[in-house]
Amino acid sequence: MIMQVPFVDFSWQHEPIQREIDQAIAKVVQRGDFILGQTVTQFEQAFAQASGVEYGVGVGCGTDAIALGLQACGIGPGDEVIVPVNTFIATVIGVLRTGAKPLFVDCDPATALIDLEQVHSVVTAQTKALIAVHLYGQMVSPQQLREFTSAHSLLLFEDAAQAHLAQRDGYKAGSLGVAAGYSFYPSKNLGGFGDGGIVLTNDPTLAQKVRCYRNYGASQKYVHTELGTNSRLDSLQAAVLEVKLAHLQEWNLARNQAAAQYDEALKPLADYGIFPFRNDGSTGHIYHLYVIRVTSESPVTRDNLQKALGERGIQTGIHYPIPCHLQPAYQHLGYHTGDFPHAETLAQEILSLPMFPGLSAAQVQQVVETIKSVIQGD
C-alpha cells in the first residue's frame, strides 16, 4: 500500500496536549474575560520574552500586526516602504493600509529572501522603512539588515509571520528592528485555532500606540485619541497559544531535523534539476515551509510534478504562484512582467513539500522516492 503524506498534520501536535488546551480554554470561560483578558496579557508577555523582546501586543491577525505596527512607527501617506516582491500579499496590504507606497525589490534565487544588494538602487528621499520578511522560517541576515538600514537611516520592520523563534547569527526573529509583526494562523509554527497576530517591540511608546490603535484608538475607555480599529487577540486564542508556546522550540527542532533529512535525500536529484533553497541559518531555520525548485533542467515541469505527486498521495503547495507586483489588484503600483526576474522565475519553479512536526523519516523518504519515480518516468 502506498503511504499517503499530508501537507500538514496537526494531530502530532495537538493530541498530546489536548487536555492542557481544554483546561486553558475552560479557565477563560470560567472567568468570562474573552476580550483583552488576563490570558492575553500573559501570552503577550510570554511570547515577547521567548523572542528576546520587551513588549508584545496581541492583535486580530498577522496583516493587522504589520499595518498597526507600521502605523505606530509613524509610517503614513507620502512615505515609501521597501518590500521584497517574493512574499505573501499581507505584507503589501499592511503597507498600503498606512497610506504609504511599497517599493518592491527582487529576491536572492538561492534563498528566496530579499536581495539586499539590489535595495540600494530603489531608496529615495521618501523611503522611510524596510520590511525584512523572514520567509519560509529563515531569517534575513541580521548584520546585512542593520548595516543597510543604518547606512540609509531607515526603520527596520520585521515580517516574522513565518519565523516564530527563528534565530540567526545570535539574533532572534523579532528582536532586530524597531518592531515586528507575527501571524498565528493555524498552520504557522505557532498557530491558534483561528486568526491572531502580535506586534513585538522594545519601545514602550510604540507598544502603547499599538494597544491604542487595536482598540478603536482609545487611550482609555470611551476616549478615542487616535484613528484606530477593532483588532484584538481574543482570550480563547491566547489560551491555546500559551499552551503551545511551551512546546514550540521542540516542534521547531523537529522541523529542522526533517528538513535535514530532506536535504540529504534530495542531493541525488540535483542531477535532475531539483534543488532545495540554501539554509544560511543552520538550526535557527525553523522551516515553516520546506520548498524546492523544479528548474528548467528537470525532465518534468513543476505543475506536472505537483499533479503526479497528488495522484500518488503526496500533498504539496506553492508559496507563492504569483509575485506581488503581478497581482491584478496592484497593477496601479506601476510594475510589469520582467521587472523582478528572480521572483518571476521562482514563481514557476517552487514547490512546498510536506512539513510539520512529527513528519517521519519514512514519510520524508516516501516523498523523495515518489519525486524520483515521477521524474524518471517510472
Phi, psi and chi 1 to 4 in degrees:
 res  aa     phi    psi   chi1   chi2   chi3   chi4
   1 MET       -  134.2 -179.1  178.0  177.7      -
   2 ILE   -74.2  133.3  -63.0  177.1      -      -
   3 MET   -74.0  126.9 -179.9 -171.7  -60.6      -
   4 GLN   -84.7  135.3  -52.2  -71.8  -53.7      -
   5 VAL  -124.9  110.7 -175.2      -      -      -
   6 PRO   -72.9  158.7   30.0  -35.4      -      -
   7 PHE   -68.7  -42.6 -174.1   62.1      -      -
   8 VAL  -138.1  139.8  175.2      -      -      -
   9 ASP  -134.2  111.0 -178.1   -2.5      -      -
  10 PHE   -81.9  -13.4  -67.3  120.0      -      -
  11 SER   -62.3  -37.5   61.1      -      -      -
  12 TRP   -62.6  -34.2 -169.7   88.4      -      -
  13 GLN   -76.5  -50.6  -75.1 -172.5    3.4      -
  14 HIS   -81.3  -37.8  -67.3  159.7      -      -
  15 GLU   -59.5  -44.2  -71.7  177.1    1.1      -
  16 PRO   -67.7  -22.7  -19.5   32.7      -      -
  17 ILE  -114.2   12.9   61.8  172.9      -      -
  18 GLN   -58.9  -39.2 -171.2   62.0   55.6      -
  19 ARG   -65.0  -41.2 -174.7  174.3  179.7 -180.0
  20 GLU   -61.0  -42.5  -68.3  178.4   72.6      -
  21 ILE   -64.0  -45.9  -69.2  173.5      -      -
  22 ASP   -59.0  -41.9  -68.2  -16.6      -      -
  23 GLN   -66.9  -40.3  -69.3  173.3  -17.6      -
  24 ALA   -65.0  -42.3      -      -      -      -
  25 ILE   -65.2  -41.3  -69.9  174.2      -      -
  26 ALA   -60.2  -37.5      -      -      -      -
  27 LYS   -64.5  -39.0  -72.6 -179.5 -179.5  178.3
  28 VAL   -64.6  -44.3  173.2      -      -      -
  29 VAL   -60.8  -41.6  173.4      -      -      -
  30 GLN   -65.5  -39.6  -70.1  164.3    6.3      -
  31 ARG   -74.7  -35.1  -74.4 -163.7  -56.6  -92.5
  32 GLY    77.4   13.5      -      -      -      -
  33 ASP   -94.8   73.0   58.4  -14.4      -      -
  34 PHE   -76.6  -22.9  -62.0  109.1      -      -
  35 ILE  -118.8  122.1  -57.6  -64.3      -      -
  36 LEU    50.7   46.0  -62.5 -177.4      -      -
  37 GLY   -90.5 -170.3      -      -      -      -
  38 GLN   -57.5  -41.6  172.9 -176.3  -32.6      -
  39 THR   -66.7  -33.9  -52.4      -      -      -
  40 VAL   -62.7  -46.9  172.7      -      -      -
  41 THR   -60.6  -44.3  -59.4      -      -      -
  42 GLN   -60.7  -45.7  -69.3  174.0 -176.4      -
  43 PHE   -68.0  -42.1  172.0   70.4      -      -
  44 GLU   -54.3  -46.4  -71.5  172.9  -23.3      -
  45 GLN   -67.0  -41.8  -66.1  171.6  -14.0      -
  46 ALA   -67.0  -42.3      -      -      -      -
  47 PHE   -70.8  -39.2 -172.8   69.6      -      -
  48 ALA   -61.3  -45.5      -      -      -      -
  49 GLN   -62.2  -43.9 -178.2  177.9   16.5      -
  50 ALA   -62.8  -27.4      -      -      -      -
  51 SER   -93.7    1.8  -57.2      -      -      -
  52 GLY    74.0   31.1      -      -      -      -
  53 VAL  -128.8  153.3  178.5      -      -      -
  54 GLU   -75.7  -42.6  -72.9  -69.3  -33.4      -
  55 TYR  -128.4  142.1  -53.9  100.8      -      -
  56 GLY  -130.1  137.7      -      -      -      -
  57 VAL  -128.9  109.7 -176.0      -      -      -
  58 GLY   -72.7  136.8      -      -      -      -
  59 VAL  -132.1  179.9  -64.9      -      -      -
  60 GLY   -73.3  -25.7      -      -      -      -
  61 CYS  -166.5  171.6   63.5      -      -      -
  62 GLY   -66.1  -34.9      -      -      -      -
  63 THR   -62.2  -43.0  -50.8      -      -      -
  64 ASP   -65.4  -33.9  -73.1  -11.0      -      -
  65 ALA   -60.4  -40.3      -      -      -      -
  66 ILE   -70.8  -49.1  -63.6  170.0      -      -
  67 ALA   -63.5  -49.2      -      -      -      -
  68 LEU   -71.3  -34.4  -61.3 -178.5      -      -
  69 GLY   -63.6  -44.3      -      -      -      -
  70 LEU   -65.6  -40.7  -70.8  172.5      -      -
  71 GLN   -59.8  -42.7 -176.9 -177.6   -8.4      -
  72 ALA   -67.0  -25.2      -      -      -      -
  73 CYS   -77.6   -5.3  -70.4      -      -      -
  74 GLY    91.3   10.4      -      -      -      -
  75 ILE   -76.0  134.0  -58.5  -60.1      -      -
  76 GLY  -160.5 -165.9      -      -      -      -
  77 PRO   -54.1  137.6  -26.7   35.9      -      -
  78 GLY    92.3  -14.4      -      -      -      -
  79 ASP   -89.6  157.0  -65.3  -24.7      -      -
  80 GLU  -118.3  142.9  -62.9  171.5  -18.5      -
  81 VAL  -129.5  123.9  178.9      -      -      -
  82 ILE   -75.4  130.7  -63.0  169.2      -      -
  83 VAL  -135.8  133.4  178.6      -      -      -
  84 PRO   -66.1  135.9   24.6  -33.0      -      -
  85 VAL   -72.1  -20.4   74.5      -      -      -
  86 ASN   -94.7   81.5 -174.5   38.8      -      -
  87 THR  -155.4  168.8 -175.8      -      -      -
  88 PHE   -72.0  149.8 -177.4   54.1      -      -
  89 ILE   -62.1  -19.4 -157.2   65.8      -      -
  90 ALA   -59.2  -32.4      -      -      -      -
  91 THR   -60.8  -43.9  -44.7      -      -      -
  92 VAL   -69.4  -42.5 -176.6      -      -      -
  93 ILE   -59.8  -40.7  -67.5  172.8      -      -
  94 GLY   -59.2  -40.1      -      -      -      -
  95 VAL   -67.8  -48.2  173.4      -      -      -
  96 LEU   -63.9  -31.4  -68.9  172.5      -      -
  97 ARG   -66.9  -20.9  -82.1  179.8   47.8 -173.0
  98 THR   -82.9  -11.9   69.1      -      -      -
  99 GLY    93.1   -3.2      -      -      -      -
 100 ALA   -81.7  169.8      -      -      -      -
 101 LYS  -108.2  128.2  176.5 -175.9  177.1 -178.6
 102 PRO   -77.8  135.7   24.4  -29.0      -      -
 103 LEU  -108.9  111.4  -66.1 -179.5      -      -
 104 PHE   -79.6  148.1  -70.5  132.5      -      -
 105 VAL  -135.6  145.0  175.7      -      -      -
 106 ASP   -72.4  173.4 -148.9  -14.7      -      -
 107 CYS  -112.9  164.0   60.3      -      -      -
 108 ASP   -79.7  119.7 -179.6  -17.5      -      -
 109 PRO   -66.1  -16.7   22.2  -32.4      -      -
 110 ALA   -82.2  -22.7      -      -      -      -
 111 THR  -125.8  -20.0   63.1      -      -      -
 112 ALA    74.8    2.2      -      -      -      -
 113 LEU   -84.5  165.0  -61.2  173.0      -      -
 114 ILE   -54.8  137.5 -173.0  170.8      -      -
 115 ASP   -89.9   98.6 -174.0  -12.7      -      -
 116 LEU   -68.0  -19.7  -68.8  174.1      -      -
 117 GLU   -66.9  -26.6  -66.4  -59.6  -41.0      -
 118 GLN   -90.6   -8.0  -62.7 -167.9   28.9      -
 119 VAL   -71.6  -33.5  177.9      -      -      -
 120 HIS   -54.2  -34.6  -64.1  -84.1      -      -
 121 SER   -76.8  -11.8   61.9      -      -      -
 122 VAL  -103.9  -10.5  -56.2      -      -      -
 123 VAL   -68.5  133.6  176.8      -      -      -
 124 THR  -127.6 -178.9   74.5      -      -      -
 125 ALA   -65.7  -20.1      -      -      -      -
 126 GLN   -92.5   -5.7  -73.9   71.8   48.3      -
 127 THR   -75.4  122.1  -51.3      -      -      -
 128 LYS  -112.5  -22.4  -65.1  -62.0 -171.3  -66.8
 129 ALA  -153.9  159.1      -      -      -      -
 130 LEU  -124.8  132.4  178.9  147.9      -      -
 131 ILE   -99.7  117.4  -62.1 -177.8      -      -
 132 ALA   -91.4  115.2      -      -      -      -
 133 VAL   -95.1  114.1  178.0      -      -      -
 134 HIS   -82.9   84.2  -57.4  -44.3      -      -
 135 LEU   -79.8  141.7 -165.1   67.2      -      -
 136 TYR    63.8    7.8  -58.0  154.8      -      -
 137 GLY   105.1    1.2      -      -      -      -
 138 GLN  -110.4  131.3  176.2  165.6 -145.6      -
 139 MET   -75.2  145.9  -70.4  179.3   64.0      -
 140 VAL   -69.1  149.1 -177.7      -      -      -
 141 SER   -52.1  114.9  168.7      -      -      -
 142 PRO   -59.0  -42.7  -25.9   35.7      -      -
 143 GLN   -62.7  -46.6 -179.7  179.2   -9.3      -
 144 GLN   -65.4  -39.5  -68.8 -177.9   30.6      -
 145 LEU   -61.6  -47.0  -78.4  172.5      -      -
 146 ARG   -68.0  -38.3  -70.3 -164.8  157.0 -175.2
 147 GLU   -64.7  -43.6  -71.9  176.8   -7.4      -
 148 PHE   -68.2  -49.4  175.9   82.4      -      -
 149 THR   -66.2  -33.1   53.1      -      -      -
 150 SER   -67.9  -41.8  176.3      -      -      -
 151 ALA   -63.7  -31.8      -      -      -      -
 152 HIS  -107.5    6.8  -67.0  -81.8      -      -
 153 SER    54.8   47.1  -60.3      -      -      -
 154 LEU  -106.4  148.6  -59.6  178.7      -      -
 155 LEU   -71.6  139.6  -67.8  172.5      -      -
 156 LEU  -106.0  118.6  172.5   58.7      -      -
 157 PHE  -117.5  133.5 -171.1   96.0      -      -
 158 GLU  -102.3  127.5  -63.6  171.6   74.8      -
 159 ASP   -94.1   98.9  178.8  -15.3      -      -
 160 ALA  -108.3   29.9      -      -      -      -
 161 ALA   -62.1  -20.6      -      -      -      -
 162 GLN  -116.1   20.8  -60.4 -177.4    5.0      -
 163 ALA  -136.9   41.3      -      -      -      -
 164 HIS   -63.8  111.6  -52.0   74.9      -      -
 165 LEU    68.4   18.8  -57.6 -168.1      -      -
 166 ALA   -65.7  154.0      -      -      -      -
 167 GLN  -139.0  156.3  -61.2 -174.7   49.1      -
 168 ARG  -163.4  132.0 -176.9  168.4  173.1 -178.5
 169 ASP    53.4   37.1  -60.6  -23.0      -      -
 170 GLY    84.7    1.4      -      -      -      -
 171 TYR  -110.0  146.6  -67.9   91.3      -      -
 172 LYS   -98.7  145.4  -69.0 -176.2  177.5 -179.7
 173 ALA   -56.9  136.8      -      -      -      -
 174 GLY    95.7  -12.0      -      -      -      -
 175 SER  -104.3   -0.3   68.3      -      -      -
 176 LEU   -84.1  -47.4  -71.6  172.8      -      -
 177 GLY   -99.3 -169.3      -      -      -      -
 178 VAL   -70.5  -26.8   64.9      -      -      -
 179 ALA  -162.8  166.5      -      -      -      -
 180 ALA  -145.4  147.5      -      -      -      -
 181 GLY  -115.7  138.2      -      -      -      -
 182 TYR  -126.6  154.2  -73.1   79.0      -      -
 183 SER  -115.0  144.8  165.8      -      -      -
 184 PHE  -116.1   31.6  -61.6  125.3      -      -
 185 TYR   -51.8  143.8 -173.4   78.0      -      -
 186 PRO   -51.3  -32.3  -30.1   36.9      -      -
 187 SER   -85.6   -3.2   62.8      -      -      -
 188 LYS   -67.5  165.2  -58.3  -62.2 -174.4 -175.9
 189 ASN   -56.5  -37.4  -69.3   44.4      -      -
 190 LEU  -118.1   99.6 -178.2   61.2      -      -
 191 GLY  -119.8  145.9      -      -      -      -
 192 GLY   -88.8 -163.7      -      -      -      -
 193 PHE  -103.6   29.8  -73.3  176.1      -      -
 194 GLY   171.9 -160.6      -      -      -      -
 195 ASP   -78.8  158.3  -91.0  -38.6      -      -
 196 GLY   176.0  161.9      -      -      -      -
 197 GLY  -161.3  175.6      -      -      -      -
 198 ILE  -154.7  147.7 -161.9  168.4      -      -
 199 VAL  -108.0  128.6  177.3      -      -      -
 200 LEU  -108.6  144.1  -63.2 -174.2      -      -
 201 THR  -164.0  156.9 -177.5      -      -      -
 202 ASN   -97.2    0.1  -74.8  -47.0      -      -
 203 ASP   -98.5  111.9 -175.5  -25.9      -      -
 204 PRO   -63.7  -33.7   21.9  -31.6      -      -
 205 THR   -67.4  -43.0  -58.5      -      -      -
 206 LEU   -63.7  -42.2 -167.0  152.0      -      -
 207 ALA   -60.2  -42.1      -      -      -      -
 208 GLN   -66.8  -34.9 -175.2   55.1   39.0      -
 209 LYS   -62.6  -44.2  -75.4 -177.7  179.0  180.0
 210 VAL   -63.7  -40.0  178.0      -      -      -
 211 ARG   -58.9  -38.5  -68.8 -170.1 -168.0  100.6
 212 CYS   -70.0  -48.5 -178.1      -      -      -
 213 TYR   -60.6  -39.9  -66.9  146.7      -      -
 214 ARG   -69.3  -19.9   73.7  175.0  176.7 -177.4
 215 ASN  -118.5   57.2 -166.5   31.3      -      -
 216 TYR    65.7   17.7  -60.3  103.5      -      -
 217 GLY    72.1   24.3      -      -      -      -
 218 ALA   -93.5  121.7      -      -      -      -
 219 SER   -78.7  -26.7   55.9      -      -      -
 220 GLN  -152.1  166.5   55.1 -177.9  -64.6      -
 221 LYS   -56.8  125.9 -166.5  168.0 -174.7  178.5
 222 TYR    69.2   10.8  -59.7  133.2      -      -
 223 VAL  -116.3  103.0  179.3      -      -      -
 224 HIS  -103.6   98.6  -55.2  -83.1      -      -
 225 THR   -91.9  -13.3   55.6      -      -      -
 226 GLU  -130.8  162.3  -56.1  -71.7  -14.8      -
 227 LEU   -82.4   92.0  -66.6  175.6      -      -
 228 GLY  -104.2 -163.4      -      -      -      -
 229 THR  -150.5 -179.1 -172.3      -      -      -
 230 ASN  -107.2   99.5  175.7   11.6      -      -
 231 SER  -147.9   86.2  179.6      -      -      -
 232 ARG  -125.1  131.7  -57.5  171.4  -63.9 -158.1
 233 LEU   -66.9  121.5  178.6   66.2      -      -
 234 ASP   -83.0  161.4   69.5   67.5      -      -
 235 SER   -66.0  -34.4  -62.5      -      -      -
 236 LEU   -65.1  -41.8  -68.2  173.7      -      -
 237 GLN   -66.2  -41.4  -65.4  -59.2  -22.3      -
 238 ALA   -61.1  -37.2      -      -      -      -
 239 ALA   -63.2  -44.1      -      -      -      -
 240 VAL   -64.1  -45.7  172.0      -      -      -
 241 LEU   -65.5  -36.8  -68.2  165.0      -      -
 242 GLU   -65.3  -39.6 -172.6  175.1   16.8      -
 243 VAL   -64.0  -45.2  170.7      -      -      -
 244 LYS   -71.3  -29.6  -64.1  176.6   77.5  171.7
 245 LEU   -57.4  -35.6  177.5   60.0      -      -
 246 ALA   -63.0  -18.9      -      -      -      -
 247 HIS  -108.0   -0.8  -56.0  -89.1      -      -
 248 LEU   -64.3  -42.0 -177.5   55.4      -      -
 249 GLN   -61.3  -41.4  -74.0 -173.5  -32.4      -
 250 GLU   -62.4  -43.4  171.5 -167.5   -9.3      -
 251 TRP   -66.7  -40.6  -66.8  -19.2      -      -
 252 ASN   -62.5  -40.6  -76.9  -13.4      -      -
 253 LEU   -63.7  -39.0  179.9   58.5      -      -
 254 ALA   -62.6  -39.4      -      -      -      -
 255 ARG   -63.7  -44.9  -72.3  174.2  180.0  -93.7
 256 ASN   -62.0  -39.8 -172.1  -84.5      -      -
 257 GLN   -66.5  -40.5  -68.7  172.1  -19.7      -
 258 ALA   -64.1  -37.7      -      -      -      -
 259 ALA   -64.8  -37.7      -      -      -      -
 260 ALA   -63.8  -36.9      -      -      -      -
 261 GLN   -66.0  -42.3  -66.4  170.7    6.5      -
 262 TYR   -58.9  -48.6  -93.6  130.8      -      -
 263 ASP   -54.9  -46.2  -73.7  -13.9      -      -
 264 GLU   -68.0  -44.1 -172.6   63.4   28.5      -
 265 ALA   -69.2  -27.7      -      -      -      -
 266 LEU   -85.1  -12.0  -75.8  165.3      -      -
 267 LYS   -51.4  -46.3  -77.4 -178.8  179.1  178.4
 268 PRO   -63.4  -20.2  -21.7   33.9      -      -
 269 LEU   -82.5   -3.3  -62.4 -172.0      -      -
 270 ALA   -61.1  -29.8      -      -      -      -
 271 ASP   -67.0  -15.9  -66.8  -23.3      -      -
 272 TYR  -107.9   15.3  -62.9   91.5      -      -
 273 GLY    79.0   22.0      -      -      -      -
 274 ILE  -107.9  121.2  -53.7  -68.1      -      -
 275 PHE  -136.4  133.3  -56.7   95.4      -      -
 276 PRO   -79.7  161.5   28.9  -32.4      -      -
 277 PHE   -72.6  151.1  -76.2  110.6      -      -
 278 ARG   -72.2  138.0 -170.0  178.5   68.9 -133.9
 279 ASN   -97.9  109.9  175.4    2.6      -      -
 280 ASP   -98.2    1.0  -70.3  -25.5      -      -
 281 GLY  -112.4    7.0      -      -      -      -
 282 SER    52.5 -132.4 -174.1      -      -      -
 283 THR   -75.6   -6.3   56.0      -      -      -
 284 GLY   -78.4  -12.0      -      -      -      -
 285 HIS   -77.9  118.0 -170.9  -25.5      -      -
 286 ILE   -98.5    2.8   61.6  167.4      -      -
 287 TYR    46.4   62.6  -74.9   97.3      -      -
 288 HIS   -55.8  -38.5  170.1   60.8      -      -
 289 LEU  -133.8  148.1  -63.7  166.3      -      -
 290 TYR  -112.4  112.9 -173.8   89.9      -      -
 291 VAL  -119.2  133.7 -174.5      -      -      -
 292 ILE  -113.1  162.1   61.5  171.2      -      -
 293 ARG  -107.8  128.2  -64.4  176.7   58.4 -169.3
 294 VAL  -102.7   92.6 -175.7      -      -      -
 295 THR   -81.6  177.9   68.4      -      -      -
 296 SER   -65.9  -15.4   57.6      -      -      -
 297 GLU   -76.9  -12.9  -59.2  170.2   26.7      -
 298 SER   -74.5  143.2  170.9      -      -      -
 299 PRO   -71.8  -11.3   21.7  -30.9      -      -
 300 VAL  -127.7  151.4  -62.7      -      -      -
 301 THR   -77.3  163.9   65.2      -      -      -
 302 ARG   -58.0  -46.5 -174.6  -88.3  -49.8  -80.2
 303 ASP   -64.7  -40.0  -68.6  -15.6      -      -
 304 ASN   -68.6  -36.3  -73.7  -20.6      -      -
 305 LEU   -65.7  -44.5  176.1   58.9      -      -
 306 GLN   -60.4  -43.0 -177.2 -179.5   40.4      -
 307 LYS   -62.2  -44.9 -178.2  173.9 -177.2  -71.1
 308 ALA   -66.0  -39.0      -      -      -      -
 309 LEU   -64.1  -42.4  -69.8  174.9      -      -
 310 GLY   -60.5  -39.4      -      -      -      -
 311 GLU   -67.0  -20.6  -68.7  170.0  -12.1      -
 312 ARG  -105.1   15.4  -58.3 -176.4 -168.9 -161.4
 313 GLY    88.6   12.3      -      -      -      -
 314 ILE  -106.9  113.9  -51.2  -65.4      -      -
 315 GLN   -85.3  138.0  -64.0  179.3    4.0      -
 316 THR  -137.8  174.4   59.1      -      -      -
 317 GLY  -143.0  174.2      -      -      -      -
 318 ILE  -130.9  117.4  -60.2  173.3      -      -
 319 HIS  -129.1   82.6  -59.2   84.7      -      -
 320 TYR  -141.6  146.7  -58.1   96.2      -      -
 321 PRO   -77.2  -20.9   26.9  -34.8      -      -
 322 ILE  -130.5  118.1  -55.8  174.6      -      -
 323 PRO   -60.1  153.7  -20.9   32.1      -      -
 324 CYS   -56.0  -39.2  -68.5      -      -      -
 325 HIS   -70.9  -13.6   69.5  -64.3      -      -
 326 LEU  -104.9    3.7  -60.9 -179.4      -      -
 327 GLN   -67.7  136.6  -69.0  -72.1   -8.9      -
 328 PRO   -55.5  -35.9  -26.6   34.6      -      -
 329 ALA   -72.9  -11.8      -      -      -      -
 330 TYR  -118.5   22.1  -60.0  100.8      -      -
 331 GLN   -66.1  -23.3  -63.5  -53.2  -67.3      -
 332 HIS   -67.2  -12.6   66.9  -77.9      -      -
 333 LEU   -75.3  -13.9  -64.3  175.4      -      -
 334 GLY    92.5   13.0      -      -      -      -
 335 TYR   -94.3  161.0  -65.5  100.2      -      -
 336 HIS  -139.8  166.0  -55.5   92.0      -      -
 337 THR   -57.3  132.7  -60.1      -      -      -
 338 GLY    99.8  -12.1      -      -      -      -
 339 ASP   -69.4  -32.3  -74.6  -15.5      -      -
 340 PHE  -132.9   78.9  -54.8  104.0      -      -
 341 PRO   -61.3  -36.4   18.8  -31.0      -      -
 342 HIS   -65.4  -47.4  -68.9  157.5      -      -
 343 ALA   -64.0  -38.6      -      -      -      -
 344 GLU   -67.0  -38.6  -68.5  172.1   32.1      -
 345 THR   -67.1  -45.5  -62.6      -      -      -
 346 LEU   -60.7  -35.0  -70.1 -176.3      -      -
 347 ALA   -60.5  -24.8      -      -      -      -
 348 GLN   -92.6  -10.2  -56.0  -57.5  -46.4      -
 349 GLU  -112.4  -29.1  -63.8  179.5  -16.9      -
 350 ILE   -73.3  143.4   50.5  177.5      -      -
 351 LEU  -145.4  122.7 -173.7   65.1      -      -
 352 SER   -89.6  122.7  -59.0      -      -      -
 353 LEU   -90.5  163.7  -56.5 -177.3      -      -
 354 PRO   -51.5  133.2  -29.0   37.2      -      -
 355 MET  -154.5  119.6  172.8   53.4   71.2      -
 356 PHE  -167.5  155.7   49.1   88.4      -      -
 357 PRO   -61.6  133.5  -12.9   22.8      -      -
 358 GLY    98.8   -6.3      -      -      -      -
 359 LEU   -61.6  120.7 -176.3   69.4      -      -
 360 SER   -85.0  161.6   69.1      -      -      -
 361 ALA   -60.7  -35.9      -      -      -      -
 362 ALA   -65.8  -38.6      -      -      -      -
 363 GLN   -68.3  -41.4  -72.7  175.2  -48.4      -
 364 VAL   -59.2  -46.2  169.5      -      -      -
 365 GLN   -63.4  -37.3 -163.7   60.8   39.0      -
 366 GLN   -64.4  -42.0  177.3   69.3   23.7      -
 367 VAL   -61.8  -48.4  171.8      -      -      -
 368 VAL   -67.4  -41.9  176.0      -      -      -
 369 GLU   -64.1  -34.0  -71.9  -60.3  -37.1      -
 370 THR   -70.9  -40.0  -54.6      -      -      -
 371 ILE   -58.2  -46.9  -65.6  173.2      -      -
 372 LYS   -60.0  -42.4 -176.9  177.9  179.6  180.0
 373 SER   -62.3  -40.7  175.8      -      -      -
 374 VAL   -66.3  -48.3  171.9      -      -      -
 375 ILE   -73.3  -20.0   63.7  178.1      -      -
 376 GLN   -91.2   -1.4  -68.7 -178.1  -21.7      -
 377 GLY    74.7   23.6      -      -      -      -
 378 ASP   -75.8      -  -63.7  -18.4      -      -
